[in-house]
Amino acid sequence: MIRIAIIGMGLIGTALGISLRSADSKKDPMGEIEVIGYDANTDHLKEARARLAIDKMAPSLAEAVKGVHLVVLAVPALALRDVLATLAPCLEPGAVVTDVTSTKGQVTAWAQELLSANNPFVGGHPMAGREQSGPKAAVHDLFKGAVYCLCPNVNSPPESIALCEAMVERVGAKTYFIDPYEHDAYVAGISHMPFLLASLLVHVTSQASSWREMSALAAGGYRDTTRLASGDVTMHRDIIMTNAEAINRWIDVCIDELQGLKSEIAGGNQAAVQEYLQRTKQARDEWLKQKPGMRPGEAEYEDMGMGMVERPSLFGRRAGGRSS
């Protein structure tokens, strides 16, 4: 039996537990598992147990990781360093540690600094979530069909990577191997900036002197564009602070784009404005035509059938077995 500890029973930690425990152990390669949960917030822990996300509630971090094969850290990014420091002396030799935070470079550096060589770290980030937070918002199919980034180190033992990949496949997600710093540069643009831009729009409009009158006119377009601003504030603060360099580069690009667009509008350049809008519409339309959650190169190896295939990876190509 494989024993898995989930540290942090918020939305992602609870959804992960539900997905792991609801899988068919007779058909899944991981076989029988036991999931132990821990959260400093006892209400979250009790809610996760009530929702059948975990088999056991641990009274402490040390008890949670006793005798486990895999530890999943599902805590806010800025809390991870302290959790790793507390966790390190409690781990069984050979226990693998992974996480689910949205930034990987800083977290990987902390893990290399604090964890023993006997406890390999494989960074992880499921590209899935909801605006709501907490264990009550968790759903069993949150990871179904989602891309799940894994960021092993060059020295990560193959068996530690295989264990994390087996977990990803068990919850119905699709493994995508990627370098931690490439991951952070990319998700800053397609995940972190959307939240910041939604927050920016809410801020500038809600602080306007005419907001009371203006808000009555706000409808679907405003609601859809600002949806992400309702997300978990602590989580997004930690994301921003642990990925500041990449996010600031994207902010600079956005400022330059807005300044250029402002100049065209002020100059009455109708053709330039239309060309800009047409170009962005075409880019988005082409993106929407792609299969959701399709990894680069996935279409090619999906057509290969069973057997050994080359998995898409930003390391190049990483040999693998089953495709999901």
Secondary structure, 3 states (H helix, E strand, C coil): CEEEEEECCCHHHHHHHHHHHHCCCCCCCCCCEEEEEECCCHHHHHHHHHCCCCCEECCCHHHHCCCCCEEEECCCHHHHHHHHHHHHHHCCCCCEEEECCCCCHHHHHHHHHHCCCCCCEEEEEECCCCCCCCHHHCCCCCCCCCEEEEEECCCCCHHHHHHHHHHHHHCCCEEEECCHHHHHHHHHHHHHHHHHHHHHHHHHHHCCCCHHHHHCCCCHHHHHHCHHHHCCHHHHHHHHHHCHHHHHHHHHHHHHHHHHHHHHHHCCCHHHHHHHHHHHHHHHHHHHHCCCCCCCCHHHHHCCCCCCEEEEECCEEEEECCCC
